[in-house]
Amino acid sequence: MSSHYQHHVFFCLNQREDGGACCGAHNAQAMQEYAKKRCKALGISGGEGQVRINKAGCLNRCELGPVLVVYPEAVWYTFVDEQDIDEIIESHLVGGKPVERLMVDH
């Protein structure tokens, strides 16, 4: 069985009310919106066989946050800024080569 999308990317946007570690406190929403806009500008987002950027609730890895995960490969990343997002998009989503320096599991 193959994936509908070439890459399906989920950004954790969890915001904890109790002040605990959470991805939402690390600019995750702005980075998700940036990734979506960037993929659209590159012409790689949309329907079947392309890239889909989605928001997610808690992915239960907030201590590593902020995090995103790319499926179907199940590659988990952390990120700091737009340059990190650009590197993930260009290397992994476009070029097919995961970015080891940003991976949280390797």
N, C-alpha and C positions, 0 to 999 in steps of 0.2 A: 504494500500500500504506500503510495507516495503522498507527500504533503501538497495541499492546495497551493500554498505559497512557496516560492523558492526559499525565502527566509521569513520567519514570523518572529518579530521582536517585541518582547514585553518589558516595559519599564515599570519597576515598582514605584508607586507614588504614595505609598502608605505614610500616613501622618498619625503619630501617636499623641494622644491627649495628655498622657502622663509624663511627657518629657523624655521618655525612653528613646533609645537609638531608633531612627527611622529614616528611610530614603527620602521622604518628603522634606526633611530638614536640610537636605543637601542639593537643592536646586533641581531635583529630579523632574519636576513637571516642565520647567523651562527647557531642560535637555531633551525631554520626550518631544515637545513641540518643535524644537530645533531639528531633531532627527527626522521628524515627519516632513517638515518643510524642505529639508535638504534632499531627502530621497525623492520627493516630488519634483524638485528642481532638476535633479539628475535623470528624471524620467524612468526611475526604477520601481516606483511604488504604484500600487493599484490592485489589479485583479490577479487572476490565476497565473502562476509562474513568476510573479514579481515579489516585491518586498512589502510587507505589511507591518506598520509600526503601531503598537497598541499600548494603552494604559493598563496597568494591573493594580489590583489591591496588594495586600501584603503577600510577598513571596517567601516570607519566613527566613530571610537572610539579611535582615536589617543590620546586624552587627558587622557585615561586610560592606555596607552601603556607602553610596547608593549603588544599586545593582540593576542590571538588565540581563535578559537571557535571550539567546538567539536559537530558534528551532528551525529545522528539525535536528540540528546538531547538538542541542542542549549545551551550548557554550555560555558560561556565565561571565559577565564582565562587571567591573567597577569603572567609574569615570570621574573626572574632576570638572572638565570644561568642554567647550565646543570643539577644541582641537582633538580631544580624546574621542568624541563622537564622530568627528570627521575621519579619524584613523580607523575606527571600527567600520564605518560605512565603506570607505574606500578599499581597505584591505580585506575585510571579511565579506561584507554584503556584495560588493562589486567584484573583488578579485578572488574570493573564495579562500583567502588565507587568514585564519584567526590571528588576532593580535595578542601574542603571549604575554606581553608586559602588562596588559589590562585584565587578563583572565584571573578569576578568583579560584578556580580549580584547574590545576595542571600538574 
